[in-house]
Amino acid sequence: MSFVLPTRFNRGGFKEVRVTATVQTLMTADEFWEWCCRPENAGKRAELVRGEIVEMPSPGFAHGLLCSWIAHLLWLYVGRRGKGGVTSNDTGLVVAATTPATVRGPDVMLFGECDDLRQATRRHVRDVPELIVEVLSPHDSWTDMLRRVKQYHALGVTLVWVVDGDARTVTVCRPKEYQQLLEEAEELTGNGVLADFHLPVAQIFSPHGAKKTA
């Protein structure tokens, strides 16, 4: 857009200076979904952060292996409990629907209630998960990760795990509580969110079927 700025006053009146300003339009969550569905954006890995698209590098093999294994372990728990569902593959979660909108892609999510696959939404999910699991990637910083955790808590997620595959630790994050760092010899529990949940931390880092190479 263009507008006129009066710069000084003289006998001839105001001197006009024409200035061009660029106004950036922030995306809504629905607009971001439409952007994701465009053919030219197929295969892109991105999130919407306060109305702006942020593209990210694809994670490596170890990251994908760990995420899929954690999802498997959580599906076993869901099967025992008899309700709920687990998502992975950076499923879009609408963290803030109002402008400026934010849509994150958590590594793994566990939901207390889950629709049949035929009724499940094809768009980014707006339900609040019981648990979110984030697996650290080489490009992740703790500052960015803690910002994510804070956003999840603001949404109403009361249990977040941050998994560090290199250190082989899990940091348990609960709203208004100190973070709890668990090492391999310790045990994850449901922290009052997931009933009767118990999992040795060491099991998270020991996918069945994985073999050591000489």
Backbone hydrogen bonds in HBPLUS format (Angstrom, degrees):
<---DONOR---> <-ACCEPTOR-->    atom                        ^
c    i                          cat <-CA-CA->   ^        H-A-AA   ^      H-
h    n   atom  resd res      DA  || num        DHA   H-A  angle D-A-AA Bond
n    s   type  num  typ     dist DA aas  dist angle  dist       angle   num
A0021-ALA N   A0001-MET O   3.07 MM  20  5.70 163.1  2.10 162.6 167.5     1
A0003-PHE N   A0019-VAL O   3.32 MM  16  5.91 152.4  2.40 151.9 159.8     2
A0019-VAL N   A0003-PHE O   3.30 MM  16  5.91 173.0  2.30 167.7 168.8     3
A0005-LEU N   A0017-VAL O   3.23 MM  12  5.50 164.8  2.26 146.6 151.0     4
A0010-ASN N   A0013-GLY O   3.26 MM   3  5.22 159.6  2.30 123.3 129.2     5
A0013-GLY N   A0010-ASN O   2.85 MM   3  5.22 163.8  1.88 116.0 121.0     6
A0027-MET N   A0051-GLY O   2.91 MM  24  4.57 164.0  1.93 132.1 126.8     7
A0032-PHE N   A0028-THR O   2.99 MM   4  6.24 149.9  2.09 146.5 154.7     8
A0033-TRP N   A0029-ALA O   3.10 MM   4  6.40 150.3  2.19 141.8 149.3     9
A0034-GLU N   A0030-ASP O   3.10 MM   4  6.44 157.3  2.15 146.8 152.2    10
A0035-TRP N   A0031-GLU O   2.91 MM   4  6.20 150.0  2.00 143.3 152.0    11
A0036-CYS N   A0032-PHE O   2.93 MM   4  6.22 154.7  1.99 150.5 156.6    12
A0037-CYS N   A0033-TRP O   3.11 MM   4  6.40 136.2  2.32 141.7 153.3    13
A0037-CYS N   A0034-GLU O   3.16 MM   3  5.11 129.8  2.43  93.1 106.4    14
A0038-ARG N   A0035-TRP O   3.24 MM   3  5.46 158.7  2.29 105.9 112.3    15
A0041-ASN N   A0038-ARG O   2.95 MM   3  5.46 154.7  2.02 115.4 123.5    16
A0042-ALA N   A0039-PRO O   3.19 MM   3  5.29 167.2  2.21 108.3 111.7    17
A0044-LYS N   A0041-ASN O   3.07 MM   3  5.57 163.5  2.10 134.1 136.0    18
A0056-MET N   A0045-ARG O   2.88 MM  11  5.72 164.9  1.90 161.1 160.6    19
A0047-GLU N   A0054-VAL O   2.96 MM   7  5.35 155.4  2.03 142.1 148.4    20
A0054-VAL N   A0047-GLU O   2.83 MM   7  5.35 165.8  1.85 161.2 163.2    21
A0048-LEU N   A0103-VAL O   3.04 MM  55  4.83 159.6  2.08 138.4 142.9    22
A0103-VAL N   A0048-LEU O   2.72 MM  55  4.83 150.0  1.81 131.2 140.8    23
A0049-VAL N   A0052-GLU O   2.82 MM   3  5.25 166.8  1.83 155.8 152.0    24
A0052-GLU N   A0049-VAL O   3.07 MM   3  5.25 166.2  2.09 111.8 115.9    25
A0051-GLY N   A0101-ALA O   2.69 MM  50  4.93 145.5  1.81 163.2 153.0    26
A0064-GLY N   A0060-GLY O   3.12 MM   4  6.45 161.8  2.16 152.0 156.9    27
A0065-LEU N   A0061-PHE O   2.86 MM   4  6.10 159.1  1.91 157.6 163.8    28
A0066-LEU N   A0062-ALA O   3.01 MM   4  6.15 161.0  2.04 147.4 152.0    29
A0067-CYS N   A0063-HIS O   2.97 MM   4  6.18 163.2  2.00 152.5 157.3    30
A0068-SER N   A0064-GLY O   3.02 MM   4  6.12 167.8  2.04 149.9 153.1    31
A0069-TRP N   A0065-LEU O   3.06 MM   4  6.18 152.1  2.14 142.7 150.6    32
A0070-ILE N   A0066-LEU O   2.99 MM   4  6.19 161.9  2.02 151.1 155.6    33
A0071-ALA N   A0067-CYS O   2.97 MM   4  6.20 159.4  2.01 148.9 154.9    34
A0072-HIS N   A0068-SER O   2.97 MM   4  6.19 149.9  2.06 139.3 147.5    35
A0073-LEU N   A0069-TRP O   2.95 MM   4  6.30 160.2  1.99 152.7 157.1    36
A0074-LEU N   A0070-ILE O   2.97 MM   4  6.23 155.7  2.03 151.1 157.7    37
A0075-TRP N   A0071-ALA O   2.87 MM   4  6.11 147.2  1.98 145.7 155.2    38
A0076-LEU N   A0072-HIS O   3.02 MM   4  6.37 149.7  2.12 149.1 156.9    39
A0077-TYR N   A0073-LEU O   3.26 MM   4  6.61 150.1  2.35 138.8 146.0    40
A0078-VAL N   A0074-LEU O   2.90 MM   4  6.22 160.4  1.94 150.3 155.6    41
A0079-GLY N   A0075-TRP O   2.83 MM   4  6.06 154.9  1.89 149.7 156.3    42
A0080-ARG N   A0076-LEU O   3.05 MM   4  6.35 152.1  2.13 143.4 150.3    43
A0081-ARG N   A0077-TYR O   2.90 MM   4  6.16 156.3  1.96 152.2 159.4    44
A0082-GLY N   A0078-VAL O   2.78 MM   4  5.91 142.9  1.91 145.5 155.8    45
A0085-GLY N   A0111-PHE O   3.07 MM  26  5.24 146.8  2.19 136.8 141.7    46
A0111-PHE N   A0085-GLY O   2.79 MM  26  5.24 170.6  1.80 160.7 164.0    47
A0087-THR N   A0109-MET O   2.90 MM  22  5.23 156.4  1.96 145.3 153.0    48
A0109-MET N   A0087-THR O   3.00 MM  22  5.23 154.5  2.06 138.7 142.6    49
A0125-VAL N   A0092-GLY O   2.94 MM  33  6.22 141.2  2.09 163.2 152.3    50
A0093-LEU N   A0104-ARG O   2.72 MM  11  5.26 163.5  1.75 159.0 162.7    51
A0104-ARG N   A0093-LEU O   2.94 MM  11  5.26 142.0  2.09 160.5 152.0    52
A0094-VAL N   A0125-VAL O   2.94 MM  31  6.18 173.3  1.95 172.7 174.2    53
A0095-VAL N   A0102-THR O   2.89 MM   7  5.46 137.9  2.07 140.3 152.8    54
A0096-ALA N   A0102-THR O   3.13 MM   6  4.90 163.9  2.16 138.7 138.0    55
A0102-THR N   A0096-ALA O   2.90 MM   6  4.90 153.2  1.97 131.8 138.4    56
A0108-VAL N   A0133-VAL O   3.10 MM  25  5.00 148.6  2.21 150.5 151.3    57
A0133-VAL N   A0108-VAL O   2.83 MM  25  5.00 169.5  1.84 149.7 149.9    58
A0110-LEU N   A0131-LEU O   2.91 MM  21  5.11 160.4  1.95 148.1 150.4    59
A0130-GLU N   A0110-LEU O   2.76 MM  20  5.76 140.1  1.92 149.9 163.1    60
A0131-LEU N   A0110-LEU O   3.27 MM  21  5.11 160.8  2.31 140.5 143.0    61
A0119-GLN N   A0116-ASP O   2.77 MM   3  5.34 140.7  1.92 117.3 129.0    62
A0120-ALA N   A0116-ASP O   2.94 MM   4  6.06 124.6  2.26 148.8 162.8    63
A0132-ILE N   A0159-LEU O   3.15 MM  27  6.66 150.6  2.24 148.4 157.3    64
A0161-TRP N   A0132-ILE O   2.89 MM  29  6.38 158.9  1.94 157.6 164.7    65
A0134-GLU N   A0161-TRP O   2.88 MM  27  6.25 166.6  1.90 165.9 169.2    66
A0163-VAL N   A0134-GLU O   2.75 MM  29  6.13 161.1  1.79 158.5 164.6    67
A0136-LEU N   A0163-VAL O   2.89 MM  27  6.12 167.7  1.90 168.2 170.4    68
A0140-ASP N   A0137-SER O   3.00 MM   3  5.24 160.1  2.04 112.4 118.9    69
A0145-MET N   A0141-SER O   2.93 MM   4  6.19 159.3  1.97 150.4 157.1    70
A0146-LEU N   A0142-TRP O   2.84 MM   4  5.92 161.8  1.87 149.2 153.0    71
A0147-ARG N   A0143-THR O   3.12 MM   4  6.30 143.5  2.26 138.1 148.0    72
A0148-ARG N   A0144-ASP O   3.03 MM   4  6.38 150.1  2.13 145.5 153.0    73
A0149-VAL N   A0145-MET O   2.94 MM   4  6.29 161.8  1.98 151.0 155.7    74
A0150-LYS N   A0146-LEU O   2.95 MM   4  6.11 156.8  2.00 142.7 148.7    75
A0151-GLN N   A0147-ARG O   3.10 MM   4  6.35 151.4  2.18 142.4 149.7    76
A0151-GLN N   A0148-ARG O   3.02 MM   3  5.10 115.8  2.45  96.9 112.7    77
A0152-TYR N   A0148-ARG O   2.90 MM   4  6.27 154.6  1.96 154.7 162.4    78
A0153-HIS N   A0149-VAL O   2.93 MM   4  6.22 160.4  1.97 153.4 158.4    79
A0154-ALA N   A0150-LYS O   3.00 MM   4  6.20 154.1  2.07 143.6 150.8    80
A0155-LEU N   A0151-GLN O   3.05 MM   4  6.31 138.6  2.23 140.4 150.9    81
A0155-LEU N   A0152-TYR O   3.14 MM   3  5.09 126.6  2.44  93.3 107.2    82
A0156-GLY N   A0152-TYR O   3.23 MM   4  6.56 131.8  2.48 138.3 150.5    83
A0157-VAL N   A0152-TYR O   3.01 MM   5  5.43 158.6  2.06 152.5 145.5    84
A0156-GLY N   A0153-HIS O   2.99 MM   3  5.11 134.1  2.20  98.4 111.4    85
A0160-VAL N   A0173-CYS O   3.10 MM  13  5.07 152.5  2.18 147.2 152.9    86
A0173-CYS N   A0160-VAL O   2.80 MM  13  5.07 167.1  1.81 163.1 164.5    87
A0162-VAL N   A0171-THR O   2.92 MM   9  5.04 155.2  1.98 140.8 149.0    88
A0171-THR N   A0162-VAL O   2.88 MM   9  5.04 168.8  1.90 142.7 145.5    89
A0164-ASP N   A0169-THR O   2.94 MM   5  5.36 176.4  1.95 159.5 160.3    90
A0168-ARG N   A0164-ASP O   2.73 MM   4  5.49 125.1  2.03 139.0 155.1    91
A0169-THR N   A0164-ASP O   3.23 MM   5  5.36 148.3  2.33 137.2 145.1    92
A0170-VAL N   A0182-LEU O   2.98 MM  12  5.21 158.6  2.02 146.3 153.1    93
A0182-LEU N   A0170-VAL O   2.82 MM  12  5.21 168.2  1.83 150.9 154.8    94
A0172-VAL N   A0180-GLN O   2.76 MM   8  5.00 167.2  1.78 149.5 149.8    95
A0180-GLN N   A0172-VAL O   3.01 MM   8  5.00 162.1  2.04 141.2 147.1    96
A0177-GLU N   A0174-ARG O   3.28 MM   3  5.52 143.0  2.43 137.1 129.0    97
A0186-GLU N   A0183-GLU O   2.91 MM   3  5.56 163.0  1.94 124.7 130.4    98
A0201-VAL N   A0186-GLU O   2.99 MM  15  5.86 172.1  1.99 146.7 149.2    99
A0188-LEU N   A0199-LEU O   2.71 MM  11  5.04 170.6  1.72 154.4 151.3   100
A0199-LEU N   A0188-LEU O   2.88 MM  11  5.04 150.8  1.97 146.7 150.1   101
A0193-VAL N   A0190-GLY O   2.72 MM   3  5.25 162.6  1.75 126.4 131.2   102
A0194-LEU N   A0190-GLY O   3.11 MM   4  4.12 158.9  2.16 109.1 115.2   103
A0203-GLN N   A0200-PRO O   3.00 MM   3  5.48 141.8  2.15 110.1 120.1   104
A0204-ILE N   A0201-VAL O   3.01 MM   3  5.53 140.9  2.17 113.0 123.1   105
A0205-PHE N   A0202-ALA O   3.17 MM   3  5.49 136.4  2.37 102.3 113.1   106
A0206-SER N   A0203-GLN O   3.23 MM   3  5.06 164.4  2.26 106.4 106.3   107
A0210-ALA N   A0207-PRO O   3.26 MM   3  5.79 162.9  2.29 127.7 132.0   108
